[in-house]
Amino acid sequence: MLERPPFKTCPQCGREQGFGILWVSSESYDRRCKFCRAKATYYLPEVDKKVLYLDQFAISEIFKVKERKRRADAPHAEFWTEANGLLDRAMMRQQIICPASNIHRDETMVYRDGKALDLAHEMMGGDTSFEDTTTIEHRQIYRHLEAYLKGEEPPSFDFDVDEILHGHRNAWLPDLHITVETDWSAFVEHTRQARDKAAEDFAPLYDRWVRDKPAFEDVLANELGAMARGYVDAYFHFMAMVQAGEASGDVQTYINGALSPVVTLIHEINRKFAERGVPPESAFRETVKFLNWPKNQSLPHHWISAHLFAAIASRLARGQKRHPSRGMMNDIKAIALYGPYVDAMFLDNECASLLEEKAVARGVKLKAKIFCLKRSADFLAYLRGLTDSAPQEVIDAARELYGTA
Ligand SMILES: [Zn+2]
């Protein structure tokens, strides 16, 4: 390692511009003199960072600002430039992080310049990232299962954000960023197809809502009651792949089926029942019975996404002509799985407005403050508030490390 800026006068040999940053860790940093090698360690003040989920759209807009790829006359140019500046400052002052998520990765892959976007986003999250959405979803289900097996009421969730993060939220951001480059290009085409396919899958459902004009409450009740059906249908779909792969010797198909998250989930629940003495041939029946447990309606991710689906249905029923955008499923996933844990989310207008529908707002209480382009001034004010509230000792330490704060 070499000493790097910002340089200060060395306390030992007294030479100006000699004492540089050598190493930054999560809670301390070292300075060393490039002339006399005098070295010292300094401890960094403790911080308590907010966690912001930025949707893919926001990330790519901010990325364009960073790369100076944004046309000055592009829509909202001023807002994104200001947001980028404030975010940088709030991050430098250790007040906020915007961790990367597997949802971003899914979408990043369909973005033309995925690699660069990935990098920009990793830099914004430091070394933290969100837990995989499937893992969060399954963990909630396992907690319900535990209660079910004991004959207890479902547990209450405390939604501690650190439960859904990898890495240390309150680690100081490094001044250098080193990243392992991953080439995702081989998957791009496949992902794009998968996403188009997913959008097509929902089209008949949307059309039905347009035609039948169901009431919000009816769709909600239906969605809430459909949990077991959803998992079981998906399970059979993937198990059919397993069997087809086995029969034809197509290893890829076999693996895609066998390793699909829903197969893992169902088998894990089966195992829990088998452990408790349920004969293996009856385990699956017990699993379905558990998935049909009415108390599962309150499972956080299930409860939230059911409300959002009901809101989409009622909009289509009220005459909205456009089908929800392709990215909508990912946005719903993000809200349902991260919304209860994070401090704030920046979403697209369509999604943010679903949360504002009265019937949704009545049932869904998220910890997250929700921002979108339509409320851009609120977002800037939020970031400004965070920057301004940074303690002086944190600002001073940031200036020591990064040369600015
Ligand atoms: Zn020196």
Residues whose N, C-alpha, C, O or C-beta is under 5 A from the ligand:
A	BS01	ZN	C10 Q12 C13 G14 G18 C33 F35 C36 R37 A38
